[in-house]
Amino acid sequence: MSVTDSVLLRDFDNGVLTLTWNRPEQRNGWNADLEQAYFSALDDAESDDAVRAIVVTGAGKTFCPGVDSSRMDAAAGKPLDLSARRPFHRPLQVRKPMIAAINGACAGVGVVLALQCDIRFAARGIRFATSFARRGLPAERGIAWLLPRLIGPERALDLLMSGRPFDADEALSLGVVSRLSAPDEVVGDAQQYALMLATECSPTAMAVIKHQVHSDLFSDFESSYQRADRALTALAAGPDCREGVDAFLQRRAPQFPALPADFRPDSLLGD
């Protein structure tokens, strides 16, 4: 078994791929091996017709507490070279829905990774913290872009500048997560939600909607409306719409085709 195989577990069932960060002895502290394995798994999932939704979680009792403490200690006080690393926003580019099952402590880069997922389930009683300011670091890896768009600038600044811990209930009230589950049910709940997406929703429509939501953050209403009309015109004439309508009228489960490997939502929308 390779290092990348050992630090990331993959489980596939009925269209849902579950990726589990597997460094429980280090509480799933983030390091280069785990990052490489995770991004490679997302690449594979993108090109795999069978994968329709992705669940991300951590082994043991922790989701991800941030960068591995030994790596953090070795890097402190030295210039940091990120030039050889893949862009950390890779998860945001995945065209398939991603659901985080936050099963335990989530801090630092772990919060960034959770926010990069489309939907977030959290176990009741767990703790979050951005932590960066308390380590003398800036808001890392795009969190200064992501967090204000989810919860607003003032609340984002509170969490980022203070680095204070906050629990799952506050995360729900702020909008950092959208669902709470019992600790022993959070992964299963996320998988059930992913299964619903995988079996009831069009992969092509979901890819387009995900792109619309992200790209429209930078757009005015009229431009967004026009892009939506272009997408509507194209998808209404496609096989997914025909299947969705037929399944509804016939009161049966839909059988949507897989997301084409070369499908680009941006080209459909005219971006």
Backbone as CSV, one residue per row, in Angstrom:
resi,resn,N_x,N_y,N_z,CA_x,CA_y,CA_z,C_x,C_y,C_z
1,MET,0.846,-1.195,0.000,0.000,0.000,0.000,0.878,1.240,0.000
2,SER,0.593,2.185,-0.895,1.372,3.407,-0.963,0.999,4.348,0.172
3,VAL,1.831,5.370,0.378,1.534,6.357,1.412,0.209,7.043,1.138
4,THR,-0.004,7.407,-0.138,-1.236,8.110,-0.469,-2.452,7.223,-0.271
5,ASP,-2.319,5.915,-0.486,-3.421,4.991,-0.232,-3.707,4.882,1.259
6,SER,-2.663,4.901,2.076,-2.853,4.683,3.510,-3.432,5.900,4.223
7,VAL,-3.167,7.107,3.730,-3.636,8.299,4.428,-5.033,8.730,3.980
8,LEU,-5.587,8.091,2.949,-6.922,8.420,2.475,-7.676,7.137,2.146
9,LEU,-8.814,6.952,2.762,-9.650,5.787,2.483,-10.739,6.178,1.492
10,ARG,-11.003,5.274,0.561,-12.059,5.500,-0.421,-13.099,4.394,-0.285
11,ASP,-14.357,4.799,-0.212,-15.453,3.834,-0.152,-16.529,4.290,-1.122
12,PHE,-16.945,3.383,-2.007,-17.931,3.740,-3.020,-19.164,2.864,-2.880
13,ASP,-20.333,3.505,-2.903,-21.581,2.750,-2.804,-22.703,3.531,-3.484
14,ASN,-23.283,2.937,-4.505,-24.497,3.455,-5.139,-24.370,4.916,-5.564
15,GLY,-23.256,5.230,-6.220,-23.053,6.568,-6.745,-22.379,7.534,-5.801
16,VAL,-22.188,7.147,-4.535,-21.606,8.033,-3.528,-20.195,7.568,-3.184
17,LEU,-19.229,8.448,-3.375,-17.845,8.185,-2.989,-17.578,8.872,-1.653
18,THR,-17.164,8.098,-0.654,-16.794,8.654,0.644,-15.277,8.655,0.760
19,LEU,-14.714,9.843,0.962,-13.276,10.009,1.152,-13.016,10.296,2.626
20,THR,-12.188,9.455,3.250,-11.906,9.594,4.678,-10.429,9.875,4.893
21,TRP,-10.124,11.056,5.440,-8.735,11.360,5.789,-8.313,10.418,6.902
22,ASN,-7.248,9.667,6.668,-6.942,8.534,7.527,-5.587,8.688,8.231
23,ARG,-5.509,9.684,9.095,-4.335,9.838,9.958,-4.814,10.008,11.413
24,PRO,-5.594,9.059,11.904,-6.188,9.241,13.235,-5.164,9.376,14.348
25,GLU,-3.971,8.739,14.171,-2.947,8.847,15.210,-2.394,10.266,15.305
26,GLN,-2.533,11.066,14.220,-2.165,12.482,14.234,-3.419,13.362,14.178
27,ARG,-4.546,12.797,14.520,-5.839,13.501,14.536,-6.168,14.094,13.164
28,ASN,-5.667,13.436,12.113,-5.869,13.874,10.725,-5.256,15.240,10.449
29,GLY,-4.125,15.500,11.117,-3.385,16.719,10.828,-2.972,16.756,9.367
30,TRP,-3.102,17.916,8.750,-2.883,18.051,7.308,-1.401,18.041,6.984
31,ASN,-1.017,17.243,5.982,0.371,17.258,5.505,0.375,17.051,3.995
32,ALA,1.558,17.048,3.399,1.673,16.982,1.941,1.122,15.671,1.384
33,ASP,1.356,14.565,2.072,0.864,13.274,1.587,-0.663,13.248,1.545
34,LEU,-1.283,13.754,2.602,-2.738,13.761,2.647,-3.317,14.694,1.590
35,GLU,-2.686,15.833,1.423,-3.145,16.785,0.405,-3.050,16.173,-0.996
36,GLN,-1.930,15.524,-1.297,-1.763,14.899,-2.607,-2.796,13.809,-2.832
37,ALA,-3.010,12.988,-1.810,-3.965,11.894,-1.939,-5.384,12.417,-2.142
38,TYR,-5.752,13.454,-1.405,-7.101,14.013,-1.481,-7.362,14.642,-2.841
39,PHE,-6.444,15.479,-3.309,-6.647,16.123,-4.600,-6.644,15.101,-5.733
40,SER,-5.801,14.087,-5.640,-5.786,13.036,-6.667,-7.106,12.271,-6.676
41,ALA,-7.661,12.016,-5.495,-8.940,11.317,-5.414,-10.056,12.159,-6.037
42,LEU,-9.993,13.477,-5.859,-10.986,14.346,-6.483,-10.842,14.341,-8.005
43,ASP,-9.604,14.297,-8.486,-9.376,14.182,-9.934,-10.020,12.906,-10.462
44,ASP,-9.796,11.807,-9.755,-10.355,10.516,-10.180,-11.884,10.548,-10.156
45,ALA,-12.437,11.149,-9.124,-13.898,11.213,-8.998,-14.509,12.035,-10.122
46,GLU,-13.822,13.089,-10.530,-14.312,13.928,-11.619,-14.470,13.135,-12.911
47,SER,-13.545,12.227,-13.161,-13.539,11.493,-14.430,-14.266,10.148,-14.351
48,ASP,-14.772,9.793,-13.189,-15.447,8.504,-12.992,-16.950,8.690,-13.166
49,ASP,-17.502,8.115,-14.230,-18.932,8.255,-14.503,-19.798,7.740,-13.362
50,ALA,-19.303,6.766,-12.619,-20.116,6.151,-11.571,-20.283,7.061,-10.359
51,VAL,-19.332,7.964,-10.138,-19.377,8.845,-8.969,-20.304,10.017,-9.254
52,ARG,-21.330,10.165,-8.425,-22.280,11.260,-8.618,-22.296,12.244,-7.452
53,ALA,-21.773,11.853,-6.312,-21.674,12.750,-5.166,-20.522,12.282,-4.295
54,ILE,-19.926,13.213,-3.544,-18.723,12.929,-2.758,-18.951,13.376,-1.319
55,VAL,-18.656,12.481,-0.374,-18.702,12.798,1.053,-17.272,12.823,1.567
56,VAL,-16.950,13.831,2.366,-15.607,13.988,2.922,-15.693,13.978,4.442
57,THR,-14.853,13.143,5.088,-14.859,13.073,6.552,-13.479,12.687,7.054
58,GLY,-13.355,12.556,8.376,-12.078,12.196,8.977,-12.183,10.907,9.765
59,ALA,-11.101,10.154,9.816,-11.068,8.909,10.594,-10.964,9.247,12.077
60,GLY,-11.511,8.366,12.896,-11.428,8.570,14.334,-12.395,9.634,14.820
61,LYS,-11.976,10.407,15.792,-12.854,11.380,16.444,-12.591,12.818,16.018
62,THR,-11.769,13.009,14.986,-11.408,14.351,14.533,-11.645,14.476,13.039
63,PHE,-12.119,15.649,12.612,-12.247,15.930,11.182,-10.874,16.328,10.649
64,CYS,-10.419,17.508,10.993,-9.062,17.962,10.683,-8.755,19.167,11.563
65,PRO,-7.743,19.082,12.428,-7.434,20.181,13.341,-6.504,21.224,12.741
66,GLY,-6.230,21.120,11.438,-5.298,22.029,10.789,-4.044,21.304,10.356
67,VAL,-3.018,22.082,10.081,-1.742,21.515,9.641,-1.151,20.648,10.736
68,ASP,-0.542,19.533,10.335,0.138,18.646,11.278,1.088,19.457,12.161
69,SER,1.005,19.259,13.472,1.770,20.093,14.411,3.274,20.003,14.187
70,SER,3.773,18.838,13.790,5.213,18.713,13.554,5.627,19.513,12.327
71,ARG,4.776,19.520,11.316,5.044,20.307,10.114,4.985,21.800,10.435
72,MET,4.031,22.179,11.272,3.905,23.576,11.655,5.146,24.049,12.407
73,ASP,5.644,23.217,13.319,6.811,23.587,14.109,8.040,23.747,13.221
74,ALA,8.189,22.839,12.249,9.361,22.892,11.370,9.334,24.107,10.453
75,ALA,8.142,24.582,10.103,8.017,25.679,9.151,8.014,27.054,9.803
76,ALA,7.762,27.104,11.104,7.617,28.397,11.781,8.905,29.210,11.702
77,GLY,8.762,30.496,11.379,9.904,31.396,11.340,10.747,31.310,10.090
78,LYS,10.289,30.558,9.081,11.044,30.397,7.840,10.183,30.814,6.650
79,PRO,10.798,31.290,5.564,10.016,31.613,4.366,9.300,30.361,3.857
80,LEU,8.063,30.533,3.456,7.254,29.402,3.013,7.162,29.411,1.490
81,ASP,7.579,28.321,0.855,7.536,28.207,-0.596,6.366,27.324,-0.999
82,LEU,5.347,27.919,-1.616,4.160,27.175,-2.048,4.135,26.947,-3.549
83,SER,5.235,27.280,-4.229,5.232,27.273,-5.692,5.039,25.886,-6.285
84,ALA,5.471,24.847,-5.585,5.366,23.497,-6.137,4.047,22.820,-5.798
85,ARG,3.211,23.482,-5.028,1.962,22.884,-4.571,0.841,23.125,-5.579
86,ARG,-0.096,22.200,-5.625,-1.283,22.397,-6.452,-2.146,23.507,-5.859
87,PRO,-2.921,24.198,-6.677,-3.836,25.212,-6.150,-4.762,24.583,-5.103
88,PHE,-4.851,25.244,-3.963,-5.590,24.646,-2.851,-7.099,24.709,-3.055
89,HIS,-7.542,25.502,-4.024,-8.970,25.607,-4.255,-9.488,24.517,-5.197
90,ARG,-8.706,23.475,-5.414,-9.139,22.384,-6.293,-10.552,21.885,-5.972
91,PRO,-10.924,21.696,-4.689,-12.280,21.200,-4.414,-13.386,22.099,-4.952
92,LEU,-13.146,23.392,-5.027,-14.175,24.299,-5.545,-14.416,24.095,-7.034
93,GLN,-13.457,23.487,-7.716,-13.581,23.265,-9.150,-14.261,21.947,-9.501
94,VAL,-14.481,21.105,-8.511,-15.120,19.807,-8.756,-16.568,20.038,-9.164
95,ARG,-16.964,19.447,-10.278,-18.300,19.698,-10.816,-19.383,18.890,-10.110
96,LYS,-18.987,17.941,-9.299,-19.948,17.082,-8.601,-20.160,17.583,-7.176
97,PRO,-21.344,17.352,-6.604,-21.616,17.865,-5.262,-20.714,17.228,-4.212
98,MET,-20.222,18.070,-3.300,-19.347,17.620,-2.221,-20.003,17.941,-0.880
99,ILE,-20.076,16.948,-0.017,-20.726,17.087,1.283,-19.713,16.770,2.371
100,ALA,-19.525,17.698,3.310,-18.616,17.471,4.427,-19.384,16.847,5.581
101,ALA,-18.846,15.765,6.137,-19.371,15.160,7.361,-18.344,15.472,8.449
102,ILE,-18.545,16.587,9.149,-17.562,17.080,10.119,-17.800,16.345,11.425
103,ASN,-17.021,15.296,11.613,-17.259,14.353,12.698,-16.550,14.689,13.989
104,GLY,-15.652,15.680,13.963,-14.901,16.036,15.161,-14.237,17.380,14.985
105,ALA,-13.287,17.674,15.851,-12.639,18.985,15.872,-12.213,19.430,14.478
106,CYS,-12.461,20.714,14.192,-12.207,21.262,12.862,-11.594,22.640,13.050
107,ALA,-10.319,22.792,12.683,-9.631,24.061,12.927,-8.676,24.371,11.786
108,GLY,-8.290,25.654,11.697,-7.299,26.065,10.719,-7.673,25.652,9.314
109,VAL,-6.741,24.968,8.656,-6.988,24.545,7.284,-8.148,23.554,7.209
110,GLY,-8.453,22.885,8.317,-9.623,22.006,8.351,-10.906,22.771,8.103
111,VAL,-11.000,24.008,8.627,-12.172,24.840,8.375,-12.229,25.214,6.893
112,VAL,-11.078,25.545,6.309,-11.036,25.863,4.879,-11.560,24.680,4.066
113,LEU,-11.085,23.495,4.381,-11.496,22.301,3.641,-12.993,22.040,3.792
114,ALA,-13.525,22.262,4.978,-14.961,22.087,5.189,-15.753,23.104,4.371
115,LEU,-15.291,24.361,4.360,-16.003,25.407,3.631,-15.954,25.195,2.123
116,GLN,-14.956,24.465,1.644,-14.866,24.197,0.211,-15.907,23.180,-0.252
117,CYS,-16.515,22.469,0.678,-17.593,21.559,0.319,-18.880,22.355,0.133
118,ASP,-19.813,21.790,-0.605,-21.034,22.501,-0.941,-22.042,22.508,0.201
119,ILE,-22.110,21.414,0.935,-23.039,21.251,2.048,-22.245,20.710,3.223
120,ARG,-22.564,21.178,4.442,-21.797,20.755,5.613,-22.710,20.219,6.715
121,PHE,-22.471,18.965,7.093,-23.083,18.341,8.258,-22.051,18.361,9.380
122,ALA,-22.472,18.661,10.606,-21.546,18.658,11.741,-22.124,17.845,12.886
123,ALA,-21.253,17.163,13.600,-21.667,16.406,14.770,-21.913,17.367,15.930
124,ARG,-22.997,17.164,16.636,-23.289,17.987,17.809,-22.158,17.866,18.836
125,GLY,-21.805,19.016,19.429,-20.807,19.012,20.487,-19.381,19.243,20.040
126,ILE,-19.122,19.235,18.724,-17.740,19.420,18.274,-17.370,20.895,18.294
127,ARG,-16.086,21.168,18.157,-15.576,22.537,18.230,-14.875,22.915,16.929
128,PHE,-15.002,24.194,16.593,-14.356,24.793,15.432,-13.467,25.943,15.906
129,ALA,-12.467,26.292,15.084,-11.685,27.515,15.298,-10.894,27.795,14.029
130,THR,-10.855,29.054,13.612,-10.022,29.370,12.447,-8.546,29.360,12.830
131,SER,-8.201,29.834,14.012,-6.860,29.704,14.621,-5.762,30.557,14.011
132,PHE,-5.897,31.020,12.770,-4.765,31.632,12.073,-4.153,32.809,12.838
133,ALA,-4.997,33.723,13.305,-4.472,34.904,13.994,-3.714,34.517,15.253
134,ARG,-4.089,33.419,15.872,-3.420,32.972,17.095,-2.092,32.273,16.812
135,ARG,-1.810,32.050,15.546,-0.512,31.479,15.149,0.329,32.504,14.403
136,GLY,-0.142,33.750,14.372,0.594,34.792,13.663,0.508,34.671,12.166
137,LEU,-0.604,34.124,11.658,-0.755,33.864,10.226,-1.945,34.624,9.659
138,PRO,-1.978,34.844,8.350,-3.126,35.498,7.721,-4.273,34.501,7.553
139,ALA,-5.383,34.986,7.068,-6.491,34.101,6.697,-6.043,33.303,5.471
140,GLU,-5.811,32.009,5.662,-5.148,31.191,4.642,-6.096,30.609,3.604
141,ARG,-5.515,30.263,2.474,-6.074,29.341,1.498,-7.480,29.687,1.017
142,GLY,-7.752,30.999,0.911,-9.028,31.417,0.346,-10.155,31.570,1.353
143,ILE,-9.891,31.362,2.642,-10.982,31.462,3.616,-11.485,32.894,3.737
144,ALA,-10.634,33.894,3.453,-11.078,35.284,3.493,-12.058,35.588,2.363
145,TRP,-12.078,34.771,1.341,-13.063,34.880,0.254,-14.316,34.074,0.597
146,LEU,-14.133,32.860,1.111,-15.246,31.947,1.339,-16.132,32.364,2.504
147,LEU,-15.505,32.612,3.653,-16.282,32.790,4.873,-17.201,34.006,4.842
148,PRO,-16.742,35.189,4.391,-17.671,36.329,4.345,-18.860,36.103,3.426
149,ARG,-18.680,35.322,2.381,-19.780,35.056,1.465,-20.817,34.124,2.085
150,LEU,-20.405,33.367,3.078,-21.327,32.462,3.757,-22.028,33.126,4.929
151,ILE,-21.292,33.942,5.695,-21.860,34.435,6.948,-21.808,35.950,7.090
152,GLY,-21.260,36.653,6.100,-21.172,38.101,6.159,-19.829,38.572,6.701
153,PRO,-19.410,39.790,6.341,-18.082,40.280,6.726,-17.861,40.387,8.232
154,GLU,-18.847,40.932,8.983,-18.614,41.135,10.412,-18.426,39.813,11.149
155,ARG,-19.283,38.863,10.881,-19.156,37.565,11.552,-17.873,36.855,11.119
156,ALA,-17.525,36.999,9.839,-16.279,36.392,9.367,-15.074,37.013,10.067
157,LEU,-15.082,38.336,10.194,-13.973,39.008,10.873,-13.884,38.593,12.335
158,ASP,-15.002,38.423,12.971,-15.004,37.940,14.358,-14.275,36.606,14.465
159,LEU,-14.665,35.659,13.633,-14.056,34.321,13.713,-12.599,34.328,13.264
160,LEU,-12.271,35.153,12.251,-10.915,35.150,11.714,-9.946,35.937,12.583
161,MET,-10.342,37.114,13.038,-9.413,37.927,13.827,-9.219,37.381,15.232
162,SER,-10.264,36.831,15.835,-10.128,36.309,17.205,-9.561,34.899,17.228
163,GLY,-9.851,34.120,16.182,-9.452,32.711,16.197,-10.099,31.927,17.319
164,ARG,-11.162,32.488,17.899,-11.776,31.867,19.080,-12.478,30.561,18.731
165,PRO,-12.524,29.630,19.676,-13.291,28.404,19.437,-14.798,28.708,19.421
166,PHE,-15.534,27.951,18.623,-16.995,28.025,18.644,-17.536,26.627,18.408
167,ASP,-18.687,26.338,18.979,-19.197,24.968,18.924,-20.140,24.771,17.742
168,ALA,-20.624,23.544,17.596,-21.455,23.198,16.444,-22.760,23.974,16.428
169,ASP,-23.335,24.233,17.605,-24.577,24.996,17.646,-24.371,26.411,17.116
170,GLU,-23.262,27.051,17.507,-22.984,28.389,16.995,-22.671,28.329,15.501
171,ALA,-21.954,27.288,15.079,-21.661,27.129,13.651,-22.944,27.065,12.837
172,LEU,-23.939,26.376,13.371,-25.234,26.293,12.689,-25.919,27.657,12.665
173,SER,-25.917,28.362,13.791,-26.597,29.658,13.855,-25.918,30.696,12.968
174,LEU,-24.608,30.597,12.812,-23.870,31.532,11.964,-24.014,31.214,10.478
175,GLY,-24.283,29.949,10.153,-24.322,29.525,8.760,-23.040,28.877,8.288
176,VAL,-22.126,28.576,9.206,-20.905,27.853,8.838,-21.253,26.431,8.411
177,VAL,-22.248,25.832,9.075,-22.781,24.532,8.667,-24.289,24.682,8.516
178,SER,-24.907,23.728,7.841,-26.359,23.818,7.643,-27.138,22.729,8.358
179,ARG,-26.442,21.703,8.873,-27.134,20.598,9.515,-26.309,20.053,10.674
180,LEU,-26.994,19.661,11.752,-26.350,18.999,12.886,-26.872,17.578,12.994
181,SER,-25.976,16.679,13.378,-26.322,15.266,13.552,-25.732,14.765,14.856
182,ALA,-26.262,13.650,15.336,-25.640,12.972,16.468,-24.240,12.533,16.052
183,PRO,-23.271,12.531,16.980,-21.889,12.198,16.611,-21.736,10.880,15.852
184,ASP,-22.499,9.874,16.236,-22.351,8.578,15.571,-23.211,8.451,14.316
185,GLU,-23.896,9.539,13.942,-24.774,9.487,12.769,-24.386,10.476,11.687
186,VAL,-23.385,11.336,11.969,-23.112,12.433,11.034,-22.648,11.929,9.671
187,VAL,-21.798,10.911,9.652,-21.333,10.392,8.358,-22.486,9.741,7.605
188,GLY,-23.274,8.942,8.312,-24.415,8.297,7.679,-25.435,9.290,7.160
189,ASP,-25.667,10.365,7.916,-26.607,11.393,7.467,-26.095,12.080,6.203
190,ALA,-24.802,12.378,6.185,-24.214,13.003,4.991,-24.288,12.060,3.798
191,GLN,-24.049,10.775,4.033,-24.122,9.797,2.941,-25.543,9.648,2.424
192,GLN,-26.532,9.699,3.317,-27.924,9.611,2.879,-28.308,10.812,2.030
193,TYR,-27.832,11.983,2.418,-28.094,13.186,1.623,-27.417,13.049,0.253
194,ALA,-26.158,12.594,0.265,-25.434,12.403,-0.993,-26.133,11.379,-1.884
195,LEU,-26.678,10.341,-1.273,-27.401,9.316,-2.031,-28.635,9.918,-2.692
196,MET,-29.325,10.804,-1.982,-30.478,11.471,-2.574,-30.065,12.261,-3.814
197,LEU,-28.946,12.986,-3.715,-28.460,13.727,-4.877,-28.086,12.775,-6.008
198,ALA,-27.417,11.675,-5.652,-26.909,10.739,-6.651,-28.026,10.021,-7.395
199,THR,-29.152,9.792,-6.731,-30.207,8.982,-7.344,-31.399,9.787,-7.847
200,GLU,-31.544,11.027,-7.397,-32.740,11.775,-7.745,-32.475,13.036,-8.576
201,CYS,-31.214,13.441,-8.685,-30.909,14.723,-9.332,-29.993,14.529,-10.536
202,SER,-30.182,15.376,-11.520,-29.379,15.308,-12.738,-27.947,15.759,-12.483
203,PRO,-26.946,14.915,-12.785,-25.551,15.335,-12.622,-25.212,16.587,-13.426
204,THR,-25.756,16.683,-14.637,-25.482,17.855,-15.468,-26.115,19.102,-14.873
205,ALA,-27.356,18.992,-14.430,-28.026,20.141,-13.823,-27.305,20.586,-12.554
206,MET,-26.859,19.643,-11.732,-26.147,20.009,-10.506,-24.839,20.708,-10.819
207,ALA,-24.135,20.241,-11.842,-22.871,20.881,-12.222,-23.110,22.311,-12.681
208,VAL,-24.170,22.510,-13.458,-24.489,23.853,-13.934,-24.889,24.757,-12.768
209,ILE,-25.725,24.255,-11.885,-26.182,25.049,-10.740,-25.008,25.432,-9.847
210,LYS,-24.106,24.494,-9.593,-22.936,24.792,-8.757,-22.111,25.906,-9.395
211,HIS,-21.912,25.819,-10.703,-21.147,26.868,-11.386,-21.896,28.197,-11.352
212,GLN,-23.216,28.154,-11.525,-24.000,29.386,-11.477,-23.834,30.094,-10.131
213,VAL,-23.966,29.343,-9.056,-23.903,29.948,-7.726,-22.555,30.618,-7.486
214,HIS,-21.467,29.936,-7.866,-20.139,30.508,-7.636,-19.864,31.694,-8.570
215,SER,-20.190,31.548,-9.837,-19.883,32.630,-10.779,-20.785,33.838,-10.569
216,ASP,-22.019,33.618,-10.128,-22.940,34.740,-9.948,-22.584,35.606,-8.745
217,LEU,-21.692,35.127,-7.895,-21.210,35.963,-6.795,-20.503,37.211,-7.321
218,PHE,-19.997,37.141,-8.545,-19.262,38.258,-9.139,-20.094,39.005,-10.177
219,SER,-21.354,38.661,-10.293,-22.147,39.146,-11.413,-23.287,40.037,-10.938
220,ASP,-23.782,40.870,-11.834,-25.010,41.614,-11.567,-26.205,40.736,-11.929
221,PHE,-27.386,41.141,-11.492,-28.572,40.311,-11.683,-28.871,40.071,-13.157
222,GLU,-28.788,41.103,-13.972,-29.152,40.962,-15.382,-28.246,39.948,-16.085
223,SER,-26.940,40.021,-15.801,-26.015,39.068,-16.426,-26.304,37.655,-15.954
224,SER,-26.584,37.514,-14.668,-26.923,36.198,-14.130,-28.184,35.654,-14.794
225,TYR,-29.174,36.523,-14.962,-30.432,36.116,-15.578,-30.224,35.654,-17.015
226,GLN,-29.404,36.376,-17.747,-29.143,36.011,-19.136,-28.413,34.672,-19.242
227,ARG,-27.436,34.457,-18.351,-26.735,33.165,-18.359,-27.696,32.021,-18.017
228,ALA,-28.585,32.286,-17.070,-29.559,31.257,-16.701,-30.477,30.925,-17.867
229,ASP,-30.851,31.939,-18.647,-31.687,31.685,-19.825,-30.951,30.823,-20.851
230,ARG,-29.646,31.104,-21.034,-28.866,30.282,-21.969,-28.811,28.835,-21.487
231,ALA,-28.602,28.657,-20.188,-28.552,27.306,-19.635,-29.908,26.617,-19.764
232,LEU,-30.977,27.364,-19.506,-32.320,26.801,-19.609,-32.617,26.335,-21.024
233,THR,-32.259,27.153,-21.985,-32.497,26.796,-23.384,-31.769,25.509,-23.752
234,ALA,-30.506,25.391,-23.298,-29.709,24.212,-23.635,-30.192,22.962,-22.899
235,LEU,-30.421,23.076,-21.593,-30.779,21.890,-20.814,-32.198,21.411,-21.092
236,ALA,-33.096,22.342,-21.404,-34.474,21.936,-21.694,-34.551,21.027,-22.914
237,ALA,-33.601,21.186,-23.826,-33.581,20.360,-25.037,-32.765,19.087,-24.858
238,GLY,-32.179,18.892,-23.691,-31.287,17.763,-23.475,-31.970,16.542,-22.884
239,PRO,-31.250,15.435,-22.805,-31.827,14.177,-22.332,-32.194,14.190,-20.853
240,ASP,-31.498,14.992,-20.046,-31.796,15.004,-18.612,-33.181,15.582,-18.333
241,CYS,-33.534,16.644,-19.040,-34.853,17.238,-18.846,-35.948,16.265,-19.281
242,ARG,-35.743,15.611,-20.427,-36.731,14.641,-20.887,-36.917,13.518,-19.864
243,GLU,-35.802,13.030,-19.328,-35.874,11.963,-18.343,-36.502,12.442,-17.037
244,GLY,-36.149,13.651,-16.608,-36.719,14.172,-15.375,-38.221,14.339,-15.449
245,VAL,-38.709,14.867,-16.576,-40.149,15.039,-16.756,-40.849,13.685,-16.859
246,ASP,-40.270,12.763,-17.640,-40.880,11.436,-17.784,-40.963,10.722,-16.443
247,ALA,-39.896,10.776,-15.658,-39.885,10.113,-14.358,-40.948,10.704,-13.435
248,PHE,-41.099,12.030,-13.471,-42.107,12.684,-12.642,-43.517,12.262,-13.057
249,LEU,-43.792,12.289,-14.356,-45.129,11.950,-14.838,-45.454,10.479,-14.641
250,GLN,-44.443,9.627,-14.736,-44.642,8.184,-14.592,-44.476,7.708,-13.148
251,ARG,-44.166,8.646,-12.262,-44.021,8.356,-10.834,-43.014,7.234,-10.580
252,ARG,-41.843,7.414,-11.173,-40.760,6.451,-11.001,-39.463,7.192,-10.718
253,ALA,-38.455,6.453,-10.290,-37.150,7.062,-10.044,-36.497,7.413,-11.377
254,PRO,-35.857,8.570,-11.465,-35.208,8.942,-12.725,-33.934,8.138,-12.955
255,GLN,-33.566,8.002,-14.221,-32.314,7.339,-14.605,-31.502,8.337,-15.435
256,PHE,-30.924,9.299,-14.756,-30.196,10.336,-15.460,-28.863,9.812,-15.987
257,PRO,-28.439,10.263,-17.163,-27.122,9.872,-17.679,-26.016,10.487,-16.836
258,ALA,-24.836,9.880,-16.908,-23.678,10.376,-16.168,-23.253,11.734,-16.696
259,LEU,-22.552,12.467,-15.863,-21.996,13.750,-16.288,-20.902,13.497,-17.315
260,PRO,-21.014,14.052,-18.526,-19.963,13.832,-19.528,-18.614,14.343,-19.033
261,ALA,-17.569,13.582,-19.279,-16.238,13.937,-18.782,-15.773,15.285,-19.305
262,ASP,-16.209,15.648,-20.514,-15.751,16.901,-21.117,-16.761,18.035,-20.954
263,PHE,-17.777,17.833,-20.121,-18.799,18.856,-19.974,-18.265,20.061,-19.183
264,ARG,-18.464,21.254,-19.735,-17.999,22.480,-19.086,-19.166,23.427,-18.860
265,PRO,-19.607,23.568,-17.615,-20.728,24.469,-17.347,-20.455,25.899,-17.809
266,ASP,-19.198,26.353,-17.745,-18.909,27.731,-18.138,-19.183,27.975,-19.612
267,SER,-18.899,26.974,-20.455,-19.151,27.141,-21.878,-20.658,27.166,-22.174
268,LEU,-21.410,26.375,-21.427,-22.860,26.348,-21.599,-23.478,27.694,-21.230
269,LEU,-22.921,28.312,-20.170,-23.465,29.575,-19.692,-22.915,30.780,-20.448
270,GLY,-21.902,30.535,-21.279,-21.300,31.626,-22.025,-20.322,32.453,-21.225
271,ASP,-19.753,31.867,-20.174,-18.771,32.603,-19.336,-17.409,32.673,-20.006
